[in-house]
């Protein structure tokens, strides 16, 4: 089981395809939940993409709008995850099975890779659908799916922190 080195915070990263829609939504929402839970000093949150299409770009305009509608900040610059970065991550939350497969190929520690939806006991699918270039309602659904998973993510973080 992965646990953080004592000299650094536990590192959680939310991962999607281009790091402009699902993962920045997850990052901002999880960061806010950690503050509310009093865990923000013990846990570092980031996000990344499996691809490099949007490196350096802000979050998608519709993702920003969905975050604002839900009351979350939108500060973000996209980047692609690397094997070196994945070594520093204690828990990688994949938006879908495709991302999970990519991440599992990048690490020898399968315990650090989980599907975000696996933390939602009510989830009927494994994947958070990609809302890219879809209607605003699809971005709002990503926010709702992420919100439903966060309590389980917090329980897992607490468990791993001991």
N, C-alpha and C positions, 0 to 999 in steps of 0.2 A: 504494500500500500504506500502511496506517495505521501510524504509529509514534508513540510518546509524545513529548510535549514534554520537553526535558531537565529542566525544573524540577519534574516530577511523576512519580510511579510510573506504569507501564503499568497500565491499568485494564481488568479483565475483569469482565463481568457475565453471570450466568446468568439467563435469562428464561423464565418459563412464564406460565400464565394468571392465577392469583390470588396468586402469590408465597407460597404456604403449603405446597406439596408438593415438586414437582420442583426448582424453582430454589433453595430454601433447602438442600435436600439437596446439590445441585451446588456451591453456595457453600461450605458447610462442608467438603465433601470436597476441593474444589480448594484451599481455604485451607490445609488440613493438608498436602496434597501439595506446595504451594509452600514451606511451612516445611521439610519434609523435603528438598526439592531445594535449599534455600538461596536461594530466590528471593523470599521473603516481604518483603524490604525494597525490592525493585525492582518488585513487582506488588501492586496493590490489587485485592481481590475483592469484588464485591457481587452482589446479586440483585434482581430486580424482577418485577412482573407486568404483563401487557398490560391487565388490567382492574382496577377499583377495588373489587371486592366485599369484600376482606379487609384493606384498608388499616388499619394499626395493630395488626393481630392477630398473635399468635405463629404459628409454624409449626403446621400441623395436628398433632393429637395423635399420629396414626399415623406421620407423617413424623418427629416427634421420637423416637418409639419405635424406628423403623428406624435413625435416626442413632445412638441410644444402643447398639442391638444391634451396630452396626458400629464402635463406639468413637469416635464423633465428638461434638463439642459441639452444643448445640441453641439457642444464643442467636440470636434472630431477631425482627424486626418487619416485617410485609409493607408494601410500598408499590408504587405504580404507576409505571412508567417514563414519563418525559417526553422530549420532543424535546431540551430543554436538557440533561438528564442523558445522553441518547444521544450528544450531541456530545462529552462528556467520556470516553466509553467507547472504548477502542481495539479490543476484541474482545468482541462480544456473542454469547453461546452460546444459541441458541434450542432449547427442548426439543422443539418439533415444527414442522412446515411452516407451520401457522397462525401461530405466533409469528414465524417467519422473515418471513412476508408482512407482518405488522403492522410489524415493525422496519424492513423495507426501505422501506415507505411513509414512515417517519419520518426517513430519512436520505438524503443524496445520495452517501454513501460505502458502496457495497455490499460492499467488501472487509472491513469490520468486522463483518459479520453472517455467522455460520456456524451450522450445526446441530451440536449437541453430539455426536450420534452419528456425524457425518462424521469424527470423530477416532478412531473405533473401526474398525480394518480388518476385524474379524470381524462387524460389524453387518449384520444381514439386513433391517433396516428403517431408515427415516430418523428416525422419531419415538420419543421416550421416552413411552410411554403414560401418560395421566393416571390416577394411582391414587386420586384423591379419592373418599372414601367406599367404597372397595373393601376387599378383605381385606388383612391385613398382608403376605401374600406378594407382593402387587403393589407395595407400598412397598419391600420387600426387593429386588424386581426392578429398581426404579428405582436403588437403591444399586448393584446389580451392573452395570447399564448405564452408570452414571456412572463407576464404578471402571474399567470397560473403556475408556472414552474419555479418561480423565485422562492417561495417558502421551502420547497424541497431542496433547492440549491443551498439555502442558508443552513438547513439541518445538516446537509452533507459537509459543508465547510466547518460547522461547529464540531461535527464528529471527527473530521480529519485534524482539526486543531487540538483536539483532546480536551 
